[in-house]
Amino acid sequence: MLIYLVLCAVLSWSLGWPALPGFPLPLLGVALVALAFIAPVWAFVLFRREDTEIQPTSPTNRKLVTGGPYQFTRNPMYLGLVILALGIAIWVGAWPMFIAPVAVFATANWVHIPFEEAKMRRQFQAEYDDYVARVRRWV
């Protein structure tokens, strides 16, 4: 996400920070940035409390965590990154900055998540399949 934000900021700077009509919206942007931390921090605390690894590809994952934010989304940390990038884009208001949340979403959705889901399916089998049937990937 940071790489995408930096690249988009460089592009925005090189184009003279071209704002979209009605943007920037600093209050909305700051609110989204603040909200972006809730689900990932909640997930992190929950993983620590459950005494399992936060890294989904770790061979030492001891438990499939399905409570907390995982009741609403299978990927609260990635969701937080997308919301954070969107909040920054809205805060700044330059149209190239809106490429970052799209790029974060695309990378997570089509690169990271499928790899992690395959690992979770191998490790937790039917328990994971039941979870996938109950909870959407994003929201």
Secondary structure, DSSP 8 states (H G I E B T S, - for coil): -HHHHHHHHHHHHHTT--B-TT---HHHHHHHHHHHTHHHHHHHHHHHHTT--SSTT-TT------SGGGGT-S-HHHHHHHHHHHHHHHHH-BGGGGHHHHHHHHHIIIIIHHHHHHHHHHHHHHHHHHHHHHS-S--
